[in-house]
Amino acid sequence: MRATPCVGAIVLDGEGRILLIRRGTPPGKGLWSLPGGRVEPGESDAGALARELLEETGLEVTVGPLVGSVTRPAPDGGTYDIRDYACIVHGGTMQAGDDAESVRWVPADQLRLLELTDGLLDALTEWNVPGVG
């Protein structure tokens, strides 16, 4: 079974909100998720994450430590090996782009009110992301 390396960003602001995108393409089209995507051949996790954040949200980030990782099924029968990192915004202008149909800051305690991608809330809770759970 083929595993596709992917990265995601856990970005919190000073008000305890987490940055989410609404996916504009499968898998998970229409669901809210962390920004991120595939790691291209020869790309580091940090490089891939900075690129994906800029493409999807218009924001420039500094990639910090690994927070946690999950494996999710891919539509082709393989899997996505997703590593989520803490990130800090240092520039850019927030606007949805690439395969994100929208982007917004969500209070961490309101995540459960949104239609999230499978397992996201459980993972964030397990990893003790501030305000989630």
C-alpha atoms as a printed R data frame, in Angstrom:
    type eleno elety resid chain resno       x      y      z
1   ATOM     1    CA   MET     A     1   0.000  0.000  0.000
2   ATOM     2    CA   ARG     A     2   1.385  3.378 -1.034
3   ATOM     3    CA   ALA     A     3   1.760  6.093  1.624
4   ATOM     4    CA   THR     A     4   1.724  9.724  0.470
5   ATOM     5    CA   PRO     A     5   3.660 12.097  2.768
6   ATOM     6    CA   CYS     A     6   1.574 15.119  3.763
7   ATOM     7    CA   VAL     A     7   1.871 18.014  6.209
8   ATOM     8    CA   GLY     A     8  -0.624 20.175  8.074
9   ATOM     9    CA   ALA     A     9  -0.379 23.415 10.031
10  ATOM    10    CA   ILE     A    10  -1.702 24.070 13.508
11  ATOM    11    CA   VAL     A    11  -1.777 27.860 13.608
12  ATOM    12    CA   LEU     A    12  -3.146 29.648 16.677
13  ATOM    13    CA   ASP     A    13  -3.580 33.392 17.040
14  ATOM    14    CA   GLY     A    14  -3.356 35.522 20.178
15  ATOM    15    CA   GLU     A    15  -7.105 35.148 20.794
16  ATOM    16    CA   GLY     A    16  -7.058 31.336 21.024
17  ATOM    17    CA   ARG     A    17  -8.400 30.817 17.515
18  ATOM    18    CA   ILE     A    18  -7.170 28.144 15.109
19  ATOM    19    CA   LEU     A    19  -6.717 28.664 11.372
20  ATOM    20    CA   LEU     A    20  -8.935 26.389  9.261
21  ATOM    21    CA   ILE     A    21  -9.723 26.013  5.590
22  ATOM    22    CA   ARG     A    22 -12.871 24.650  3.983
23  ATOM    23    CA   ARG     A    23 -11.672 22.105  1.444
24  ATOM    24    CA   GLY     A    24 -12.644 22.906 -2.136
25  ATOM    25    CA   THR     A    25 -11.561 19.558 -3.592
26  ATOM    26    CA   PRO     A    26 -11.794 15.873 -2.650
27  ATOM    27    CA   PRO     A    27 -11.051 14.237 -0.326
28  ATOM    28    CA   GLY     A    28 -13.139 16.076  2.232
29  ATOM    29    CA   LYS     A    29 -14.614 18.665 -0.157
30  ATOM    30    CA   GLY     A    30 -16.771 21.098  1.839
31  ATOM    31    CA   LEU     A    31 -15.327 20.042  5.208
32  ATOM    32    CA   TRP     A    32 -13.175 22.192  7.475
33  ATOM    33    CA   SER     A    33  -9.582 21.105  8.009
34  ATOM    34    CA   LEU     A    34  -6.097 22.292  8.840
35  ATOM    35    CA   PRO     A    35  -4.305 23.930  5.920
36  ATOM    36    CA   GLY     A    36  -1.645 21.756  4.336
37  ATOM    37    CA   GLY     A    37  -1.062 19.195  1.635
38  ATOM    38    CA   ARG     A    38   1.348 16.818 -0.054
39  ATOM    39    CA   VAL     A    39   5.106 16.959  0.354
40  ATOM    40    CA   GLU     A    40   6.605 17.076 -3.156
41  ATOM    41    CA   PRO     A    41   9.679 14.957 -4.023
42  ATOM    42    CA   GLY     A    42  12.852 16.600 -2.694
43  ATOM    43    CA   GLU     A    43  10.869 19.011 -0.492
44  ATOM    44    CA   SER     A    44  11.304 19.202  3.291
45  ATOM    45    CA   ASP     A    45   8.246 19.124  5.549
46  ATOM    46    CA   ALA     A    46   8.868 22.763  6.512
47  ATOM    47    CA   GLY     A    47   9.261 23.824  2.885
48  ATOM    48    CA   ALA     A    48   6.092 21.994  1.849
49  ATOM    49    CA   LEU     A    49   4.123 23.472  4.723
50  ATOM    50    CA   ALA     A    50   5.250 27.051  4.061
51  ATOM    51    CA   ARG     A    51   4.342 26.615  0.373
52  ATOM    52    CA   GLU     A    52   0.940 25.062  1.097
53  ATOM    53    CA   LEU     A    53   0.023 27.748  3.641
54  ATOM    54    CA   LEU     A    54   0.861 30.523  1.205
55  ATOM    55    CA   GLU     A    55  -1.098 28.818 -1.603
56  ATOM    56    CA   GLU     A    56  -4.178 27.998  0.473
57  ATOM    57    CA   THR     A    57  -4.390 30.911  2.909
58  ATOM    58    CA   GLY     A    58  -2.183 33.734  1.582
59  ATOM    59    CA   LEU     A    59  -0.291 33.688  4.893
60  ATOM    60    CA   GLU     A    60   3.446 33.345  5.413
61  ATOM    61    CA   VAL     A    61   4.396 31.142  8.352
62  ATOM    62    CA   THR     A    62   7.358 30.032 10.377
63  ATOM    63    CA   VAL     A    63   7.162 26.267 10.827
64  ATOM    64    CA   GLY     A    64   7.767 25.076 14.374
65  ATOM    65    CA   PRO     A    65   7.851 21.684 16.090
66  ATOM    66    CA   LEU     A    66   5.968 18.541 15.103
67  ATOM    67    CA   VAL     A    67   2.760 18.320 17.160
68  ATOM    68    CA   GLY     A    68   1.543 14.909 16.016
69  ATOM    69    CA   SER     A    69   0.967 12.585 13.088
70  ATOM    70    CA   VAL     A    70  -1.927 10.536 11.724
71  ATOM    71    CA   THR     A    71  -2.548  8.121  8.882
72  ATOM    72    CA   ARG     A    72  -5.732  8.537  6.856
73  ATOM    73    CA   PRO     A    73  -7.104  6.516  3.904
74  ATOM    74    CA   ALA     A    74  -6.527  7.974  0.441
75  ATOM    75    CA   PRO     A    75  -9.138  7.667 -2.345
76  ATOM    76    CA   ASP     A    76  -6.765  5.519 -4.457
77  ATOM    77    CA   GLY     A    77  -6.576  2.796 -1.801
78  ATOM    78    CA   GLY     A    78  -3.293  4.055 -0.380
79  ATOM    79    CA   THR     A    79  -2.840  6.211  2.699
80  ATOM    80    CA   TYR     A    80  -1.919  9.766  3.609
81  ATOM    81    CA   ASP     A    81   0.858  9.940  6.226
82  ATOM    82    CA   ILE     A    82   0.112 13.384  7.716
83  ATOM    83    CA   ARG     A    83   2.515 15.214 10.039
84  ATOM    84    CA   ASP     A    84   1.050 18.313 11.711
85  ATOM    85    CA   TYR     A    85   3.343 21.111 12.870
86  ATOM    86    CA   ALA     A    86   2.828 24.184 15.040
87  ATOM    87    CA   CYS     A    87   3.221 27.315 12.902
88  ATOM    88    CA   ILE     A    88   3.331 31.048 13.528
89  ATOM    89    CA   VAL     A    89   2.087 33.648 11.015
90  ATOM    90    CA   HIS     A    90   4.678 36.291 10.177
91  ATOM    91    CA   GLY     A    91   3.259 37.895  7.033
92  ATOM    92    CA   GLY     A    92   0.878 37.805  4.099
93  ATOM    93    CA   THR     A    93  -2.797 38.648  3.696
94  ATOM    94    CA   MET     A    94  -5.402 36.032  4.538
95  ATOM    95    CA   GLN     A    95  -7.391 34.914  1.492
96  ATOM    96    CA   ALA     A    96  -8.544 31.503  0.294
97  ATOM    97    CA   GLY     A    97  -6.638 30.126 -2.665
98  ATOM    98    CA   ASP     A    98  -5.555 26.946 -4.442
99  ATOM    99    CA   ASP     A    99  -7.864 24.115 -3.277
100 ATOM   100    CA   ALA     A   100  -9.311 25.999 -0.271
101 ATOM   101    CA   GLU     A   101 -12.779 27.443 -0.878
102 ATOM   102    CA   SER     A   102 -12.578 29.547  2.288
103 ATOM   103    CA   VAL     A   103 -10.256 30.268  5.186
104 ATOM   104    CA   ARG     A   104 -11.030 31.617  8.651
105 ATOM   105    CA   TRP     A   105  -9.972 31.847 12.271
106 ATOM   106    CA   VAL     A   106 -12.201 29.693 14.497
107 ATOM   107    CA   PRO     A   107 -12.316 29.873 18.307
108 ATOM   108    CA   ALA     A   108 -10.849 26.534 19.454
109 ATOM   109    CA   ASP     A   109 -13.837 25.882 21.728
110 ATOM   110    CA   GLN     A   110 -16.194 26.144 18.715
111 ATOM   111    CA   LEU     A   111 -14.496 23.532 16.501
112 ATOM   112    CA   ARG     A   112 -17.112 20.914 17.331
113 ATOM   113    CA   LEU     A   113 -19.806 23.159 15.792
114 ATOM   114    CA   LEU     A   114 -18.226 22.810 12.327
115 ATOM   115    CA   GLU     A   115 -18.240 19.932  9.857
116 ATOM   116    CA   LEU     A   116 -14.616 18.845 10.244
117 ATOM   117    CA   THR     A   117 -12.605 16.260  8.333
118 ATOM   118    CA   ASP     A   118 -12.702 12.812  9.933
119 ATOM   119    CA   GLY     A   119 -10.623 12.501 13.083
120 ATOM   120    CA   LEU     A   120  -9.454 16.132 13.214
121 ATOM   121    CA   LEU     A   121 -11.108 17.059 16.510
122 ATOM   122    CA   ASP     A   122  -9.962 13.820 18.161
123 ATOM   123    CA   ALA     A   123  -6.358 14.364 17.022
124 ATOM   124    CA   LEU     A   124  -6.239 17.988 18.198
125 ATOM   125    CA   THR     A   125  -7.719 16.947 21.552
126 ATOM   126    CA   GLU     A   126  -5.256 14.056 21.935
127 ATOM   127    CA   TRP     A   127  -2.331 16.379 21.131
128 ATOM   128    CA   ASN     A   128  -3.491 18.893 23.780
129 ATOM   129    CA   VAL     A   129  -3.828 21.796 21.365
130 ATOM   130    CA   PRO     A   130  -4.746 24.781 23.588
131 ATOM   131    CA   GLY     A   131  -8.493 25.413 23.894
132 ATOM   132    CA   VAL     A   132  -9.510 22.216 22.088
133 ATOM   133    CA   GLY     A   133 -11.291 19.392 23.852
